[in-house]
Amino acid sequence: MKKNILLATIISGSFLIASAQAPVKKVVLEDFTGTWCGWCPEGTVVIEALDVTHGANFIGIANHSGDALEVPDGAAIDAGFGISSYPAGAVDRYNFGAGISRNRGTWSSDVSTRLSITPIASISLKTQIWDEATRQLEVDVEVVFTAADAAIAKSINLAILEDSIPATGTYNQSNYSSAVQGGRSPLNPWFHNHTLMDWLDGAWGDATVIPTSPTLSTPYTKHYSYTLPASIDFNHCHLVAIVSHNGTSLERDIINAESARITNQYNVGIAKTDNQFQGISCYPNPTNSISNIEFNVETSGVVTMEVYDMTGSKIATPINNYYNSGTHTINWDLKSNNGTKVPAGNYVVRLSNTASTRTATITVN
């Protein structure tokens, strides 16, 4: 996918921390699936719809079992949550009262329920360095708690996901559903997206970084150094960072999450400038459904996103929230403040804090 990137030097400065602004909540749905599972394509369809509905605030992870895409950490999560039927889902690994495993019929409402909560922590990916020649990835994950939490252990973890894996050969996808490609099996064409390749700190993460009772506004950071296997196409990779509880099997809920693409990070040999907003990327662009805006911010605080039409009129203010320093992804659903979709044309997205402003253009078709 081609992307437009705007880079420019701006006046450096600090955010004003506004305690009234909470971090943005992002929800993770782990889809327990398999290429052998004939009903699993229906789960994939639900995830694609949630992607469109919630954009960057929704993160899907396809956790394969019993096929050529299964990985050891994914199998450990299946066993830890007692997954025995497929497709099943874990929404933020949250216990809704009947265990962690959730039927695909409840995924949409479960995601909405979790998005409605006020998160107690912000998480970001920082200091990303990708060396294409050696396939070495260096990433810092930073967590900042903005509200008190229960006295339960906390974990940090980082996942590698791969998109656009063709469902051919050993990856053929079985299908029993007449609602998907008229019941064709194996499905063709079909691609495996959001596919879990690795959890870098194992199934349940590293519980040594964040204390049980974290100090508010204090950053807790974990550094990851990882060599991407040659079998994984880095152009189709995503990173997903999570902060979660690390208690019993029913106390492993994900507090918050963030995602970024490997190909949009700082490559080796390119100096990182001291900009407030760096590497702004809008994708897809042009778009007719939703646009994701990925950016890097130097100093924690409140970021405001405003959208203007070509006459200079402000038509939408999608976000006004706290973000800790690092890489984040936000989205605009192409709706104006009155709730209607904007007409086709060009629009200016303005990201700002108290010290600086950065703009990018999005084309709606």
Secondary structure as UniProt FT lines:
FT   STRAND          4..6
FT   TURN            19..20
FT   STRAND          27..33
FT   TURN            35..36
FT   TURN            38..39
FT   HELIX           40..54
FT   HELIX           55..57
FT   STRAND          58..64
FT   TURN            68..69
FT   HELIX           72..80
FT   TURN            81..82
FT   STRAND          88..91
FT   TURN            92..93
FT   HELIX           104..106
FT   HELIX           107..115
FT   STRAND          121..131
FT   TURN            132..135
FT   STRAND          136..145
FT   STRAND          154..162
FT   STRAND          165..166
FT   HELIX           169..171
FT   TURN            178..179
FT   HELIX           181..183
FT   STRAND          191..192
FT   STRAND          195..199
FT   TURN            200..204
FT   TURN            216..217
FT   STRAND          219..227
FT   TURN            230..231
FT   HELIX           234..236
FT   STRAND          237..245
FT   TURN            249..250
FT   STRAND          254..261
FT   HELIX           262..264
FT   STRAND          266..267
FT   TURN            268..269
FT   STRAND          277..283
FT   STRAND          291..297
FT   STRAND          301..308
FT   TURN            310..311
FT   STRAND          314..323
FT   STRAND          326..332
FT   TURN            337..338
FT   STRAND          345..352
FT   STRAND          357..364
//
